[in-house]
């Protein structure tokens, strides 16, 4: 009795009672994001517990029918009750085994409810996890009965079947002859490792993907593929990853065969290079659309094998078709009239991207990042806030060899320089894995006379950094990158030249004083470095007191700097200095940053 009176009193005097109804609903929405509960959270009630606080919140919660409708499948034990609370609001049905923290598989009864209520759904998603193939098997069996079925409310469909399930059930998972679903409101469609025949006339976003390299007989038939794309007049985003048949050459009257996509804003296609070249001839897209093109040339790895001291390597091989494709994309970009308002301001040329043998070329503009901006954690820090991607081109399995002269990257850069408007870029990212000489570095950097910010990514060789840093001055004291004010470097391996070891003679780095001399010279020539970031500095063979002196001098030359320093060797390796020398000062833990 006392507890009942206390709850009644709290409901009368609670500050929540005085809040407007729409504010209470916004509180509930925010709580549902922070603590989703169910399969999307820790398996508990999550945001539903908000209704236990007071009658005002409980009343507002019961009236939020759209919130109940979007979380029905997240609480498998109560889906029937949640469906009642959703009322007549169209449902959002999600079967996701990939991100479930509760680690419970989809129960058959919940899946039956899912299938039986598709006609009431505005969106439904099936994402199979790797722990079990039960969801993929259940979906493929149910999808056979969706052919020709009317789904009047659905706007968003996402089906993601695991590659293992798709390969084992190929005839059923990839039925290209079934009748299309009747979906008059469908706006977004994502099909990965599976197929559902669909009507594309209302689509705004289409994603056809394979997460494995498919066989040609498992891809959509070419007539069906071309016919579907021709009906996508309203399409704004098109992504095709390893799901494209080989288009034939255009007829003598190309205007009759070209696929018009007038509303397209994003085109992302990853396919073997021959398919990419043919597809590019077929499509006609707006010049302002963002392009993300990935070209695979897997035959290089099989055809160009040599052996260097018993180790298999790949000889440097620049395919002429790659260069032709770059030039074709350059012509497409140069014809874009919007470049006058948002010119190319940044460029990225990176080898060995994300740990894979690949060459990635990216062009950036100074504008508000669009919704399709990819993970910003991969970008240099000056790309994260003020730049948005304009074009991305990737060549998978980019070949190089320890016996070659590494001209493939430079040859590609030459073609890109002549194909794209790069003369006035202000931000440049260079990432190479080959040990270029100082002369090659000079050839790479000397053309970028307007660059203000430079990032060296994935350059881990001390020899490369040493050659590049010493060549910043250039021959005859000609200053490379005269307008550079910001420099970001992944890794620097300094060597103390006063006491060289056998290892450092074989792989010379740049001494602390040498690096400071370069920065000091730039400052004296009227081109001081304002901002320096070194993500990791390895001071192998350097005396601790010399490191202290280095940071003091650096503070006098560079206005703003941030250095992550690795000095664990101070405690275990004394090969670079006299053992009797004592280091006065507190040791910085491994991986810590030394403040300016």
Secondary structure, DSSP 4 states (H G I P E B T S, - for coil): -HHHHHHHHHHHH-GGGGS-HHHHHHHHHHHHHH---GGGTTSS-GGGGGGGT-HHHHHHHHT-HHHHHHSGGG-GGGHHHHHHHHTTSPEEEEEESSS-TT--PPPHHHHHHHHHTGGGEEEEEEE--SS-SHHHHHHHHHHTT-TT-B-SS--EEEEE--HHHHHHTHHHHT-SSSPPPB-TT--EEEEES-------TT-SEEEEE-SS---GGGSPPHHHHHHHHHT-TT--EEEEES----PPPP-S-GGGTPEEETT-SEEEEEEEHHHHHHHHHHEEE-TTSEEEEEEE-THHHHHSEEEETTEEEE-----HHHHHHHHHHHHHHHT-GGGGTS-EEEEEEEESGGGSSEEEEEEEESS---TT---GGGS-GGGTTT-EEEEEEEEET----TTS--HHHHHHHHHHHHHS--TT--EEEEE--S---HHHHHHHHTT-TT--EEEE-S---HHHHHHHHHTTS-GGG--SSTT--EEEEEEEEB--TTS--HHHHHT--B-HHHHHHHHHHHHHTT----EEEEEEEE-TT--HHHHHHHHHHHHHH-SEEEEEEE-GGGGT--TTS-TT----SPPPPTTPEEP-
